[in-house]
Amino acid sequence: MRILGRLVDERFLEHRRRSTSVAGMVAAALSLLLFEFHLLVHHQYRWELFAVGVTFVAVKLAILLFYRLTD
């Protein structure tokens, strides 16, 4: 565990947290943009893309509210 302790510090964990958050936001935005693209170009509703984007937004806001109320 001493080797792992030297390789993994607070900065590493913070960078991992930030990169995961940014990746999630980009994926949600991309799914909503693809939903809109299919709607405008192909005139099709792709509900799976919409569901992924809206689920991310709902979870992000719920966690934000939870942290705000409990902190």
CHARMM-style PDB file with segment names, atoms N, HN, CA, C and O in Angstrom:
ATOM      1  N   MET     1       0.815  -1.201   0.000  1.00  0.00      PROA
ATOM      2  CA  MET     1       0.000   0.000   0.000  1.00  0.00      PROA
ATOM      3  C   MET     1       0.856   1.262   0.000  1.00  0.00      PROA
ATOM      4  O   MET     1       0.380   2.328  -0.390  1.00  0.00      PROA
ATOM      5  N   ARG     2       2.087   1.158   0.423  1.00  0.00      PROA
ATOM      6  HN  ARG     2       2.474   0.292   0.739  1.00  0.00      PROA
ATOM      7  CA  ARG     2       2.930   2.355   0.441  1.00  0.00      PROA
ATOM      8  C   ARG     2       3.207   2.856  -0.970  1.00  0.00      PROA
ATOM      9  O   ARG     2       3.270   4.064  -1.201  1.00  0.00      PROA
ATOM     10  N   ILE     3       3.374   1.928  -1.917  1.00  0.00      PROA
ATOM     11  HN  ILE     3       3.323   0.947  -1.729  1.00  0.00      PROA
ATOM     12  CA  ILE     3       3.622   2.338  -3.306  1.00  0.00      PROA
ATOM     13  C   ILE     3       2.384   3.031  -3.862  1.00  0.00      PROA
ATOM     14  O   ILE     3       2.488   4.072  -4.511  1.00  0.00      PROA
ATOM     15  N   LEU     4       1.230   2.461  -3.609  1.00  0.00      PROA
ATOM     16  HN  LEU     4       1.146   1.616  -3.082  1.00  0.00      PROA
ATOM     17  CA  LEU     4      -0.014   3.064  -4.079  1.00  0.00      PROA
ATOM     18  C   LEU     4      -0.229   4.431  -3.442  1.00  0.00      PROA
ATOM     19  O   LEU     4      -0.714   5.351  -4.100  1.00  0.00      PROA
ATOM     20  N   GLY     5       0.125   4.572  -2.175  1.00  0.00      PROA
ATOM     21  HN  GLY     5       0.518   3.825  -1.640  1.00  0.00      PROA
ATOM     22  CA  GLY     5      -0.020   5.852  -1.485  1.00  0.00      PROA
ATOM     23  C   GLY     5       0.855   6.935  -2.083  1.00  0.00      PROA
ATOM     24  O   GLY     5       0.490   8.110  -2.075  1.00  0.00      PROA
ATOM     25  N   ARG     6       2.005   6.544  -2.598  1.00  0.00      PROA
ATOM     26  HN  ARG     6       2.302   5.589  -2.604  1.00  0.00      PROA
ATOM     27  CA  ARG     6       2.894   7.536  -3.228  1.00  0.00      PROA
ATOM     28  C   ARG     6       2.423   7.918  -4.623  1.00  0.00      PROA
ATOM     29  O   ARG     6       2.663   9.037  -5.076  1.00  0.00      PROA
ATOM     30  N   LEU     7       1.758   7.000  -5.303  1.00  0.00      PROA
ATOM     31  HN  LEU     7       1.563   6.091  -4.936  1.00  0.00      PROA
ATOM     32  CA  LEU     7       1.306   7.279  -6.666  1.00  0.00      PROA
ATOM     33  C   LEU     7      -0.036   8.006  -6.705  1.00  0.00      PROA
ATOM     34  O   LEU     7      -0.295   8.784  -7.623  1.00  0.00      PROA
ATOM     35  N   VAL     8      -0.879   7.757  -5.724  1.00  0.00      PROA
ATOM     36  HN  VAL     8      -0.669   7.125  -4.978  1.00  0.00      PROA
ATOM     37  CA  VAL     8      -2.216   8.343  -5.693  1.00  0.00      PROA
ATOM     38  C   VAL     8      -2.283   9.343  -4.545  1.00  0.00      PROA
ATOM     39  O   VAL     8      -2.226   8.973  -3.373  1.00  0.00      PROA
ATOM     40  N   ASP     9      -2.403  10.606  -4.904  1.00  0.00      PROA
ATOM     41  HN  ASP     9      -2.449  10.907  -5.856  1.00  0.00      PROA
ATOM     42  CA  ASP     9      -2.531  11.633  -3.876  1.00  0.00      PROA
ATOM     43  C   ASP     9      -3.800  12.442  -4.114  1.00  0.00      PROA
ATOM     44  O   ASP     9      -4.608  12.098  -4.977  1.00  0.00      PROA
ATOM     45  N   GLU    10      -3.975  13.508  -3.356  1.00  0.00      PROA
ATOM     46  HN  GLU    10      -3.319  13.788  -2.655  1.00  0.00      PROA
ATOM     47  CA  GLU    10      -5.190  14.311  -3.461  1.00  0.00      PROA
ATOM     48  C   GLU    10      -5.342  14.948  -4.835  1.00  0.00      PROA
ATOM     49  O   GLU    10      -6.454  15.063  -5.350  1.00  0.00      PROA
ATOM     50  N   ARG    11      -4.237  15.358  -5.424  1.00  0.00      PROA
ATOM     51  HN  ARG    11      -3.333  15.264  -5.006  1.00  0.00      PROA
ATOM     52  CA  ARG    11      -4.306  15.976  -6.756  1.00  0.00      PROA
ATOM     53  C   ARG    11      -4.797  14.983  -7.798  1.00  0.00      PROA
ATOM     54  O   ARG    11      -5.608  15.325  -8.659  1.00  0.00      PROA
ATOM     55  N   PHE    12      -4.301  13.745  -7.717  1.00  0.00      PROA
ATOM     56  HN  PHE    12      -3.643  13.467  -7.017  1.00  0.00      PROA
ATOM     57  CA  PHE    12      -4.752  12.714  -8.652  1.00  0.00      PROA
ATOM     58  C   PHE    12      -6.249  12.474  -8.511  1.00  0.00      PROA
ATOM     59  O   PHE    12      -6.960  12.398  -9.513  1.00  0.00      PROA
ATOM     60  N   LEU    13      -6.729  12.354  -7.292  1.00  0.00      PROA
ATOM     61  HN  LEU    13      -6.151  12.415  -6.478  1.00  0.00      PROA
ATOM     62  CA  LEU    13      -8.152  12.107  -7.066  1.00  0.00      PROA
ATOM     63  C   LEU    13      -9.006  13.280  -7.525  1.00  0.00      PROA
ATOM     64  O   LEU    13     -10.094  13.078  -8.065  1.00  0.00      PROA
ATOM     65  N   GLU    14      -8.530  14.496  -7.318  1.00  0.00      PROA
ATOM     66  HN  GLU    14      -7.647  14.660  -6.879  1.00  0.00      PROA
ATOM     67  CA  GLU    14      -9.267  15.678  -7.762  1.00  0.00      PROA
ATOM     68  C   GLU    14      -9.304  15.755  -9.289  1.00  0.00      PROA
ATOM     69  O   GLU    14     -10.337  16.097  -9.865  1.00  0.00      PROA
ATOM     70  N   HSD    15      -8.193  15.443  -9.946  1.00  0.00      PROA
ATOM     71  HN  HSD    15      -7.354  15.165  -9.479  1.00  0.00      PROA
ATOM     72  CA  HSD    15      -8.172  15.443 -11.416  1.00  0.00      PROA
ATOM     73  C   HSD    15      -9.091  14.366 -11.968  1.00  0.00      PROA
ATOM     74  O   HSD    15      -9.758  14.577 -12.981  1.00  0.00      PROA
ATOM     75  N   ARG    16      -9.130  13.219 -11.316  1.00  0.00      PROA
ATOM     76  HN  ARG    16      -8.588  13.047 -10.493  1.00  0.00      PROA
ATOM     77  CA  ARG    16     -10.026  12.152 -11.752  1.00  0.00      PROA
ATOM     78  C   ARG    16     -11.486  12.571 -11.588  1.00  0.00      PROA
ATOM     79  O   ARG    16     -12.309  12.297 -12.461  1.00  0.00      PROA
ATOM     80  N   ARG    17     -11.812  13.229 -10.483  1.00  0.00      PROA
ATOM     81  HN  ARG    17     -11.144  13.451  -9.773  1.00  0.00      PROA
ATOM     82  CA  ARG    17     -13.177  13.691 -10.250  1.00  0.00      PROA
ATOM     83  C   ARG    17     -13.587  14.714 -11.299  1.00  0.00      PROA
ATOM     84  O   ARG    17     -14.681  14.637 -11.858  1.00  0.00      PROA
ATOM     85  N   ARG    18     -12.708  15.670 -11.560  1.00  0.00      PROA
ATOM     86  HN  ARG    18     -11.820  15.733 -11.105  1.00  0.00      PROA
ATOM     87  CA  ARG    18     -13.027  16.705 -12.546  1.00  0.00      PROA
ATOM     88  C   ARG    18     -13.175  16.127 -13.950  1.00  0.00      PROA
ATOM     89  O   ARG    18     -14.112  16.480 -14.666  1.00  0.00      PROA
ATOM     90  N   SER    19     -12.272  15.254 -14.346  1.00  0.00      PROA
ATOM     91  HN  SER    19     -11.511  14.968 -13.764  1.00  0.00      PROA
ATOM     92  CA  SER    19     -12.332  14.695 -15.699  1.00  0.00      PROA
ATOM     93  C   SER    19     -13.585  13.841 -15.886  1.00  0.00      PROA
ATOM     94  O   SER    19     -14.185  13.850 -16.961  1.00  0.00      PROA
ATOM     95  N   THR    20     -13.982  13.109 -14.857  1.00  0.00      PROA
ATOM     96  HN  THR    20     -13.495  13.101 -13.984  1.00  0.00      PROA
ATOM     97  CA  THR    20     -15.191  12.308 -14.940  1.00  0.00      PROA
ATOM     98  C   THR    20     -16.419  13.206 -15.056  1.00  0.00      PROA
ATOM     99  O   THR    20     -17.341  12.901 -15.812  1.00  0.00      PROA
ATOM    100  N   SER    21     -16.436  14.299 -14.321  1.00  0.00      PROA
ATOM    101  HN  SER    21     -15.686  14.547 -13.706  1.00  0.00      PROA
ATOM    102  CA  SER    21     -17.552  15.229 -14.388  1.00  0.00      PROA
ATOM    103  C   SER    21     -17.655  15.863 -15.773  1.00  0.00      PROA
ATOM    104  O   SER    21     -18.746  15.950 -16.338  1.00  0.00      PROA
ATOM    105  N   VAL    22     -16.532  16.301 -16.316  1.00  0.00      PROA
ATOM    106  HN  VAL    22     -15.646  16.230 -15.858  1.00  0.00      PROA
ATOM    107  CA  VAL    22     -16.536  16.913 -17.644  1.00  0.00      PROA
ATOM    108  C   VAL    22     -16.956  15.895 -18.700  1.00  0.00      PROA
ATOM    109  O   VAL    22     -17.721  16.222 -19.607  1.00  0.00      PROA
ATOM    110  N   ALA    23     -16.461  14.670 -18.586  1.00  0.00      PROA
ATOM    111  HN  ALA    23     -15.840  14.405 -17.849  1.00  0.00      PROA
ATOM    112  CA  ALA    23     -16.827  13.634 -19.556  1.00  0.00      PROA
ATOM    113  C   ALA    23     -18.330  13.362 -19.514  1.00  0.00      PROA
ATOM    114  O   ALA    23     -18.951  13.179 -20.561  1.00  0.00      PROA
ATOM    115  N   GLY    24     -18.918  13.333 -18.331  1.00  0.00      PROA
ATOM    116  HN  GLY    24     -18.414  13.482 -17.481  1.00  0.00      PROA
ATOM    117  CA  GLY    24     -20.354  13.120 -18.212  1.00  0.00      PROA
ATOM    118  C   GLY    24     -21.150  14.252 -18.825  1.00  0.00      PROA
ATOM    119  O   GLY    24     -22.147  14.015 -19.509  1.00  0.00      PROA
ATOM    120  N   MET    25     -20.717  15.483 -18.586  1.00  0.00      PROA
ATOM    121  HN  MET    25     -19.908  15.675 -18.031  1.00  0.00      PROA
ATOM    122  CA  MET    25     -21.430  16.637 -19.151  1.00  0.00      PROA
ATOM    123  C   MET    25     -21.332  16.650 -20.675  1.00  0.00      PROA
ATOM    124  O   MET    25     -22.310  16.966 -21.353  1.00  0.00      PROA
ATOM    125  N   VAL    26     -20.171  16.311 -21.215  1.00  0.00      PROA
ATOM    126  HN  VAL    26     -19.377  16.053 -20.664  1.00  0.00      PROA
ATOM    127  CA  VAL    26     -20.006  16.267 -22.671  1.00  0.00      PROA
ATOM    128  C   VAL    26     -20.874  15.167 -23.267  1.00  0.00      PROA
ATOM    129  O   VAL    26     -21.499  15.373 -24.307  1.00  0.00      PROA
ATOM    130  N   ALA    27     -20.922  14.018 -22.635  1.00  0.00      PROA
ATOM    131  HN  ALA    27     -20.415  13.850 -21.790  1.00  0.00      PROA
ATOM    132  CA  ALA    27     -21.751  12.922 -23.136  1.00  0.00      PROA
ATOM    133  C   ALA    27     -23.232  13.292 -23.119  1.00  0.00      PROA
ATOM    134  O   ALA    27     -23.961  12.972 -24.058  1.00  0.00      PROA
ATOM    135  N   ALA    28     -23.679  13.961 -22.064  1.00  0.00      PROA
ATOM    136  HN  ALA    28     -23.086  14.221 -21.302  1.00  0.00      PROA
ATOM    137  CA  ALA    28     -25.078  14.382 -21.991  1.00  0.00      PROA
ATOM    138  C   ALA    28     -25.392  15.424 -23.061  1.00  0.00      PROA
ATOM    139  O   ALA    28     -26.429  15.344 -23.719  1.00  0.00      PROA
ATOM    140  N   ALA    29     -24.507  16.394 -23.237  1.00  0.00      PROA
ATOM    141  HN  ALA    29     -23.665  16.459 -22.702  1.00  0.00      PROA
ATOM    142  CA  ALA    29     -24.723  17.418 -24.269  1.00  0.00      PROA
ATOM    143  C   ALA    29     -24.726  16.787 -25.658  1.00  0.00      PROA
ATOM    144  O   ALA    29     -25.536  17.163 -26.506  1.00  0.00      PROA
ATOM    145  N   LEU    30     -23.839  15.844 -25.894  1.00  0.00      PROA
ATOM    146  HN  LEU    30     -23.182  15.540 -25.205  1.00  0.00      PROA
ATOM    147  CA  LEU    30     -23.781  15.180 -27.188  1.00  0.00      PROA
ATOM    148  C   LEU    30     -25.054  14.387 -27.462  1.00  0.00      PROA
ATOM    149  O   LEU    30     -25.563  14.397 -28.583  1.00  0.00      PROA
ATOM    150  N   SER    31     -25.566  13.708 -26.453  1.00  0.00      PROA
ATOM    151  HN  SER    31     -25.153  13.700 -25.542  1.00  0.00      PROA
ATOM    152  CA  SER    31     -26.798  12.936 -26.674  1.00  0.00      PROA
ATOM    153  C   SER    31     -27.975  13.864 -26.978  1.00  0.00      PROA
ATOM    154  O   SER    31     -28.809  13.539 -27.823  1.00  0.00      PROA
ATOM    155  N   LEU    32     -28.053  15.009 -26.304  1.00  0.00      PROA
ATOM    156  HN  LEU    32     -27.376  15.273 -25.618  1.00  0.00      PROA
ATOM    157  CA  LEU    32     -29.133  15.958 -26.594  1.00  0.00      PROA
ATOM    158  C   LEU    32     -28.965  16.597 -27.972  1.00  0.00      PROA
ATOM    159  O   LEU    32     -29.948  16.838 -28.672  1.00  0.00      PROA
ATOM    160  N   LEU    33     -27.713  16.871 -28.360  1.00  0.00      PROA
ATOM    161  HN  LEU    33     -26.914  16.675 -27.791  1.00  0.00      PROA
ATOM    162  CA  LEU    33     -27.480  17.415 -29.700  1.00  0.00      PROA
ATOM    163  C   LEU    33     -27.821  16.396 -30.781  1.00  0.00      PROA
ATOM    164  O   LEU    33     -28.389  16.758 -31.811  1.00  0.00      PROA
ATOM    165  N   LEU    34     -27.487  15.143 -30.564  1.00  0.00      PROA
ATOM    166  HN  LEU    34     -27.026  14.849 -29.727  1.00  0.00      PROA
ATOM    167  CA  LEU    34     -27.848  14.105 -31.528  1.00  0.00      PROA
ATOM    168  C   LEU    34     -29.360  13.928 -31.611  1.00  0.00      PROA
ATOM    169  O   LEU    34     -29.902  13.702 -32.693  1.00  0.00      PROA
ATOM    170  N   PHE    35     -30.041  14.031 -30.470  1.00  0.00      PROA
ATOM    171  HN  PHE    35     -29.600  14.215 -29.592  1.00  0.00      PROA
ATOM    172  CA  PHE    35     -31.501  13.975 -30.477  1.00  0.00      PROA
ATOM    173  C   PHE    35     -32.069  15.085 -31.354  1.00  0.00      PROA
ATOM    174  O   PHE    35     -32.952  14.851 -32.179  1.00  0.00      PROA
ATOM    175  N   GLU    36     -31.551  16.293 -31.164  1.00  0.00      PROA
ATOM    176  HN  GLU    36     -30.834  16.483 -30.494  1.00  0.00      PROA
ATOM    177  CA  GLU    36     -32.031  17.430 -31.952  1.00  0.00      PROA
ATOM    178  C   GLU    36     -31.679  17.283 -33.426  1.00  0.00      PROA
ATOM    179  O   GLU    36     -32.479  17.633 -34.295  1.00  0.00      PROA
ATOM    180  N   PHE    37     -30.492  16.771 -33.711  1.00  0.00      PROA
ATOM    181  HN  PHE    37     -29.842  16.487 -33.006  1.00  0.00      PROA
ATOM    182  CA  PHE    37     -30.091  16.542 -35.099  1.00  0.00      PROA
ATOM    183  C   PHE    37     -31.047  15.580 -35.794  1.00  0.00      PROA
ATOM    184  O   PHE    37     -31.514  15.855 -36.899  1.00  0.00      PROA
ATOM    185  N   HSD    38     -31.338  14.449 -35.145  1.00  0.00      PROA
ATOM    186  HN  HSD    38     -30.958  14.225 -34.248  1.00  0.00      PROA
ATOM    187  CA  HSD    38     -32.251  13.478 -35.749  1.00  0.00      PROA
ATOM    188  C   HSD    38     -33.652  14.068 -35.903  1.00  0.00      PROA
ATOM    189  O   HSD    38     -34.361  13.755 -36.859  1.00  0.00      PROA
ATOM    190  N   LEU    39     -34.038  14.904 -34.977  1.00  0.00      PROA
ATOM    191  HN  LEU    39     -33.462  15.158 -34.200  1.00  0.00      PROA
ATOM    192  CA  LEU    39     -35.365  15.523 -35.072  1.00  0.00      PROA
ATOM    193  C   LEU    39     -35.426  16.517 -36.230  1.00  0.00      PROA
ATOM    194  O   LEU    39     -36.388  16.517 -36.998  1.00  0.00      PROA
ATOM    195  N   LEU    40     -34.408  17.358 -36.358  1.00  0.00      PROA
ATOM    196  HN  LEU    40     -33.626  17.358 -35.734  1.00  0.00      PROA
ATOM    197  CA  LEU    40     -34.429  18.391 -37.391  1.00  0.00      PROA
ATOM    198  C   LEU    40     -34.120  17.861 -38.787  1.00  0.00      PROA
ATOM    199  O   LEU    40     -34.732  18.299 -39.761  1.00  0.00      PROA
ATOM    200  N   VAL    41     -33.188  16.935 -38.897  1.00  0.00      PROA
ATOM    201  HN  VAL    41     -32.691  16.579 -38.106  1.00  0.00      PROA
ATOM    202  CA  VAL    41     -32.763  16.454 -40.220  1.00  0.00      PROA
ATOM    203  C   VAL    41     -33.615  15.290 -40.704  1.00  0.00      PROA
ATOM    204  O   VAL    41     -34.076  15.284 -41.845  1.00  0.00      PROA
ATOM    205  N   HSD    42     -33.824  14.307 -39.838  1.00  0.00      PROA
ATOM    206  HN  HSD    42     -33.450  14.312 -38.911  1.00  0.00      PROA
ATOM    207  CA  HSD    42     -34.533  13.098 -40.253  1.00  0.00      PROA
ATOM    208  C   HSD    42     -36.004  13.089 -39.828  1.00  0.00      PROA
ATOM    209  O   HSD    42     -36.752  12.187 -40.204  1.00  0.00      PROA
ATOM    210  N   HSD    43     -36.413  14.075 -39.060  1.00  0.00      PROA
ATOM    211  HN  HSD    43     -35.805  14.808 -38.755  1.00  0.00      PROA
ATOM    212  CA  HSD    43     -37.782  14.168 -38.550  1.00  0.00      PROA
ATOM    213  C   HSD    43     -38.182  12.907 -37.772  1.00  0.00      PROA
ATOM    214  O   HSD    43     -39.291  12.391 -37.909  1.00  0.00      PROA
ATOM    215  N   GLN    44     -37.241  12.435 -36.955  1.00  0.00      PROA
ATOM    216  HN  GLN    44     -36.340  12.854 -36.844  1.00  0.00      PROA
ATOM    217  CA  GLN    44     -37.461  11.254 -36.120  1.00  0.00      PROA
ATOM    218  C   GLN    44     -37.159  11.609 -34.674  1.00  0.00      PROA
ATOM    219  O   GLN    44     -36.224  12.354 -34.377  1.00  0.00      PROA
ATOM    220  N   TYR    45     -37.967  11.063 -33.792  1.00  0.00      PROA
ATOM    221  HN  TYR    45     -38.726  10.458 -34.033  1.00  0.00      PROA
ATOM    222  CA  TYR    45     -37.685  11.194 -32.365  1.00  0.00      PROA
ATOM    223  C   TYR    45     -36.830  10.009 -31.944  1.00  0.00      PROA
ATOM    224  O   TYR    45     -37.256   8.863 -32.087  1.00  0.00      PROA
ATOM    225  N   ARG    46     -35.648  10.259 -31.436  1.00  0.00      PROA
ATOM    226  HN  ARG    46     -35.302  11.190 -31.320  1.00  0.00      PROA
ATOM    227  CA  ARG    46     -34.778   9.202 -30.916  1.00  0.00      PROA
ATOM    228  C   ARG    46     -34.828   9.316 -29.396  1.00  0.00      PROA
ATOM    229  O   ARG    46     -34.007   9.998 -28.783  1.00  0.00      PROA
ATOM    230  N   TRP    47     -35.801   8.639 -28.805  1.00  0.00      PROA
ATOM    231  HN  TRP    47     -36.467   8.085 -29.303  1.00  0.00      PROA
ATOM    232  CA  TRP    47     -36.071   8.802 -27.386  1.00  0.00      PROA
ATOM    233  C   TRP    47     -34.943   8.301 -26.499  1.00  0.00      PROA
ATOM    234  O   TRP    47     -34.786   8.788 -25.380  1.00  0.00      PROA
ATOM    235  N   GLU    48     -34.146   7.332 -26.973  1.00  0.00      PROA
ATOM    236  HN  GLU    48     -34.273   6.937 -27.882  1.00  0.00      PROA
ATOM    237  CA  GLU    48     -33.040   6.849 -26.139  1.00  0.00      PROA
ATOM    238  C   GLU    48     -31.985   7.937 -25.936  1.00  0.00      PROA
ATOM    239  O   GLU    48     -31.397   8.032 -24.858  1.00  0.00      PROA
ATOM    240  N   LEU    49     -31.743   8.749 -26.953  1.00  0.00      PROA
ATOM    241  HN  LEU    49     -32.220   8.671 -27.828  1.00  0.00      PROA
ATOM    242  CA  LEU    49     -30.796   9.854 -26.811  1.00  0.00      PROA
ATOM    243  C   LEU    49     -31.341  10.914 -25.865  1.00  0.00      PROA
ATOM    244  O   LEU    49     -30.613  11.450 -25.031  1.00  0.00      PROA
ATOM    245  N   PHE    50     -32.612  11.205 -26.002  1.00  0.00      PROA
ATOM    246  HN  PHE    50     -33.203  10.769 -26.680  1.00  0.00      PROA
ATOM    247  CA  PHE    50     -33.256  12.177 -25.125  1.00  0.00      PROA
ATOM    248  C   PHE    50     -33.228  11.693 -23.675  1.00  0.00      PROA
ATOM    249  O   PHE    50     -32.962  12.471 -22.759  1.00  0.00      PROA
ATOM    250  N   ALA    51     -33.503  10.407 -23.478  1.00  0.00      PROA
ATOM    251  HN  ALA    51     -33.719   9.775 -24.222  1.00  0.00      PROA
ATOM    252  CA  ALA    51     -33.530   9.844 -22.122  1.00  0.00      PROA
ATOM    253  C   ALA    51     -32.162   9.919 -21.455  1.00  0.00      PROA
ATOM    254  O   ALA    51     -32.072  10.220 -20.265  1.00  0.00      PROA
ATOM    255  N   VAL    52     -31.103   9.652 -22.200  1.00  0.00      PROA
ATOM    256  HN  VAL    52     -31.176   9.408 -23.167  1.00  0.00      PROA
ATOM    257  CA  VAL    52     -29.747   9.724 -21.635  1.00  0.00      PROA
ATOM    258  C   VAL    52     -29.432  11.154 -21.208  1.00  0.00      PROA
ATOM    259  O   VAL    52     -28.938  11.375 -20.102  1.00  0.00      PROA
ATOM    260  N   GLY    53     -29.708  12.116 -22.064  1.00  0.00      PROA
ATOM    261  HN  GLY    53     -30.109  11.937 -22.962  1.00  0.00      PROA
ATOM    262  CA  GLY    53     -29.420  13.516 -21.738  1.00  0.00      PROA
ATOM    263  C   GLY    53     -30.224  14.030 -20.566  1.00  0.00      PROA
ATOM    264  O   GLY    53     -29.679  14.680 -19.674  1.00  0.00      PROA
ATOM    265  N   VAL    54     -31.518  13.746 -20.558  1.00  0.00      PROA
ATOM    266  HN  VAL    54     -31.961  13.218 -21.282  1.00  0.00      PROA
ATOM    267  CA  VAL    54     -32.379  14.229 -19.480  1.00  0.00      PROA
ATOM    268  C   VAL    54     -32.062  13.534 -18.163  1.00  0.00      PROA
ATOM    269  O   VAL    54     -32.126  14.161 -17.105  1.00  0.00      PROA
ATOM    270  N   THR    55     -31.722  12.258 -18.211  1.00  0.00      PROA
ATOM    271  HN  THR    55     -31.670  11.750 -19.071  1.00  0.00      PROA
ATOM    272  CA  THR    55     -31.338  11.546 -16.992  1.00  0.00      PROA
ATOM    273  C   THR    55     -30.104  12.164 -16.377  1.00  0.00      PROA
ATOM    274  O   THR    55     -30.041  12.350 -15.162  1.00  0.00      PROA
ATOM    275  N   PHE    56     -29.119  12.488 -17.204  1.00  0.00      PROA
ATOM    276  HN  PHE    56     -29.170  12.337 -18.191  1.00  0.00      PROA
ATOM    277  CA  PHE    56     -27.913  13.121 -16.674  1.00  0.00      PROA
ATOM    278  C   PHE    56     -28.243  14.460 -16.023  1.00  0.00      PROA
ATOM    279  O   PHE    56     -27.784  14.745 -14.917  1.00  0.00      PROA
ATOM    280  N   VAL    57     -29.026  15.271 -16.697  1.00  0.00      PROA
ATOM    281  HN  VAL    57     -29.398  15.040 -17.596  1.00  0.00      PROA
ATOM    282  CA  VAL    57     -29.377  16.586 -16.153  1.00  0.00      PROA
ATOM    283  C   VAL    57     -30.132  16.432 -14.835  1.00  0.00      PROA
ATOM    284  O   VAL    57     -29.860  17.166 -13.885  1.00  0.00      PROA
ATOM    285  N   ALA    58     -31.064  15.505 -14.761  1.00  0.00      PROA
ATOM    286  HN  ALA    58     -31.285  14.908 -15.533  1.00  0.00      PROA
ATOM    287  CA  ALA    58     -31.847  15.302 -13.541  1.00  0.00      PROA
ATOM    288  C   ALA    58     -30.968  14.817 -12.385  1.00  0.00      PROA
ATOM    289  O   ALA    58     -31.098  15.300 -11.260  1.00  0.00      PROA
ATOM    290  N   VAL    59     -30.089  13.880 -12.658  1.00  0.00      PROA
ATOM    291  HN  VAL    59     -29.984  13.488 -13.572  1.00  0.00      PROA
ATOM    292  CA  VAL    59     -29.200  13.366 -11.605  1.00  0.00      PROA
ATOM    293  C   VAL    59     -28.237  14.452 -11.145  1.00  0.00      PROA
ATOM    294  O   VAL    59     -28.009  14.609  -9.945  1.00  0.00      PROA
ATOM    295  N   LYS    60     -27.679  15.191 -12.071  1.00  0.00      PROA
ATOM    296  HN  LYS    60     -27.864  15.064 -13.045  1.00  0.00      PROA
ATOM    297  CA  LYS    60     -26.740  16.269 -11.720  1.00  0.00      PROA
ATOM    298  C   LYS    60     -27.421  17.311 -10.836  1.00  0.00      PROA
ATOM    299  O   LYS    60     -26.844  17.738  -9.835  1.00  0.00      PROA
ATOM    300  N   LEU    61     -28.632  17.725 -11.187  1.00  0.00      PROA
ATOM    301  HN  LEU    61     -29.100  17.378 -12.000  1.00  0.00      PROA
ATOM    302  CA  LEU    61     -29.344  18.715 -10.385  1.00  0.00      PROA
ATOM    303  C   LEU    61     -29.764  18.155  -9.028  1.00  0.00      PROA
ATOM    304  O   LEU    61     -29.721  18.870  -8.027  1.00  0.00      PROA
ATOM    305  N   ALA    62     -30.167  16.891  -8.984  1.00  0.00      PROA
ATOM    306  HN  ALA    62     -30.202  16.310  -9.798  1.00  0.00      PROA
ATOM    307  CA  ALA    62     -30.556  16.279  -7.711  1.00  0.00      PROA
ATOM    308  C   ALA    62     -29.374  16.184  -6.759  1.00  0.00      PROA
ATOM    309  O   ALA    62     -29.509  16.474  -5.570  1.00  0.00      PROA
ATOM    310  N   ILE    63     -28.224  15.783  -7.270  1.00  0.00      PROA
ATOM    311  HN  ILE    63     -28.115  15.547  -8.236  1.00  0.00      PROA
ATOM    312  CA  ILE    63     -27.035  15.689  -6.419  1.00  0.00      PROA
ATOM    313  C   ILE    63     -26.588  17.072  -5.978  1.00  0.00      PROA
ATOM    314  O   ILE    63     -26.187  17.255  -4.829  1.00  0.00      PROA
ATOM    315  N   LEU    64     -26.652  18.047  -6.874  1.00  0.00      PROA
ATOM    316  HN  LEU    64     -26.978  17.899  -7.807  1.00  0.00      PROA
ATOM    317  CA  LEU    64     -26.297  19.414  -6.519  1.00  0.00      PROA
ATOM    318  C   LEU    64     -27.195  19.932  -5.401  1.00  0.00      PROA
ATOM    319  O   LEU    64     -26.712  20.539  -4.445  1.00  0.00      PROA
ATOM    320  N   LEU    65     -28.484  19.696  -5.516  1.00  0.00      PROA
ATOM    321  HN  LEU    65     -28.876  19.202  -6.292  1.00  0.00      PROA
ATOM    322  CA  LEU    65     -29.427  20.115  -4.489  1.00  0.00      PROA
ATOM    323  C   LEU    65     -29.174  19.390  -3.166  1.00  0.00      PROA
ATOM    324  O   LEU    65     -29.227  20.002  -2.099  1.00  0.00      PROA
ATOM    325  N   PHE    66     -28.901  18.087  -3.240  1.00  0.00      PROA
ATOM    326  HN  PHE    66     -28.858  17.590  -4.107  1.00  0.00      PROA
ATOM    327  CA  PHE    66     -28.602  17.313  -2.037  1.00  0.00      PROA
ATOM    328  C   PHE    66     -27.380  17.868  -1.316  1.00  0.00      PROA
ATOM    329  O   PHE    66     -27.413  18.074  -0.103  1.00  0.00      PROA
ATOM    330  N   TYR    67     -26.303  18.110  -2.058  1.00  0.00      PROA
ATOM    331  HN  TYR    67     -26.277  17.942  -3.044  1.00  0.00      PROA
ATOM    332  CA  TYR    67     -25.089  18.663  -1.452  1.00  0.00      PROA
ATOM    333  C   TYR    67     -25.338  20.062  -0.886  1.00  0.00      PROA
ATOM    334  O   TYR    67     -24.812  20.410   0.171  1.00  0.00      PROA
ATOM    335  N   ARG    68     -26.122  20.843  -1.574  1.00  0.00      PROA
ATOM    336  HN  ARG    68     -26.550  20.561  -2.432  1.00  0.00      PROA
ATOM    337  CA  ARG    68     -26.425  22.202  -1.101  1.00  0.00      PROA
ATOM    338  C   ARG    68     -27.208  22.193   0.214  1.00  0.00      PROA
ATOM    339  O   ARG    68     -26.960  23.007   1.105  1.00  0.00      PROA
ATOM    340  N   LEU    69     -28.154  21.259   0.319  1.00  0.00      PROA
ATOM    341  HN  LEU    69     -28.355  20.598  -0.404  1.00  0.00      PROA
ATOM    342  CA  LEU    69     -28.990  21.187   1.520  1.00  0.00      PROA
ATOM    343  C   LEU    69     -28.278  20.530   2.703  1.00  0.00      PROA
ATOM    344  O   LEU    69     -28.560  20.861   3.855  1.00  0.00      PROA
ATOM    345  N   THR    70     -27.370  19.614   2.432  1.00  0.00      PROA
ATOM    346  HN  THR    70     -27.141  19.345   1.497  1.00  0.00      PROA
ATOM    347  CA  THR    70     -26.724  18.884   3.528  1.00  0.00      PROA
ATOM    348  C   THR    70     -25.367  19.438   3.907  1.00  0.00      PROA
ATOM    349  O   THR    70     -24.787  18.996   4.898  1.00  0.00      PROA
ATOM    350  N   ASP    71     -24.850  20.370   3.170  1.00  0.00      PROA
ATOM    351  HN  ASP    71     -25.321  20.730   2.365  1.00  0.00      PROA
ATOM    352  CA  ASP    71     -23.506  20.903   3.463  1.00  0.00      PROA
ATOM    353  C   ASP    71     -23.569  22.063   4.432  1.00  0.00      PROA
ATOM    354  OT1 ASP    71     -22.534  22.628   4.786  1.00  0.00      PROA
TER     355      ASP     71
END
